Amino acid sequence: MTREIRLNSDEITLGQLLKFADIISSGGEVKPFLAEHLIRVNGERENRRGRKLRAGDILQIEGYEKLILMGKEPV
């Protein structure tokens, strides 16, 4: 299953995205979540909560749906 996430800014950190996408409920859950789940960004393994993500990035999170990041809605 794939879900598109529309960003409100040009970039977002991996930790912020996990919260924004309702995968975790608080910032305190980021580090343990990253330690327990395999996350790939554009096919490469990632475990840094501060990793900058932008529109066009694709995240695959073990046990969760694939996330595709979309740019801001045109005004």
DANORGI-V107007 format. One record per backbone hydrogen bond with DSSP energy under -1.0 kcal/mol. NH is the residue of the N-H (numbers start at 0). CO is the residue of the C=O. Records with the same first field share a line. If there is no record, write none. Layout:
BEGIN
NH->CO + CO
END
This chain:
BEGIN
2->65
4->67
6->69
11->52
13->50
14->48
16->12
17->13
18->14
19->15
20->16
21->18
22->17
23->17
28->25
29->26
32->28
33->29
34->30
35->31
36->32
39->59
40->43
41->57
43->40
45->38
50->47
52->11
55->68
56->53
58->66
59->39
61->37
63->60
65->0
66->58
67->2
68->56
69->4
END
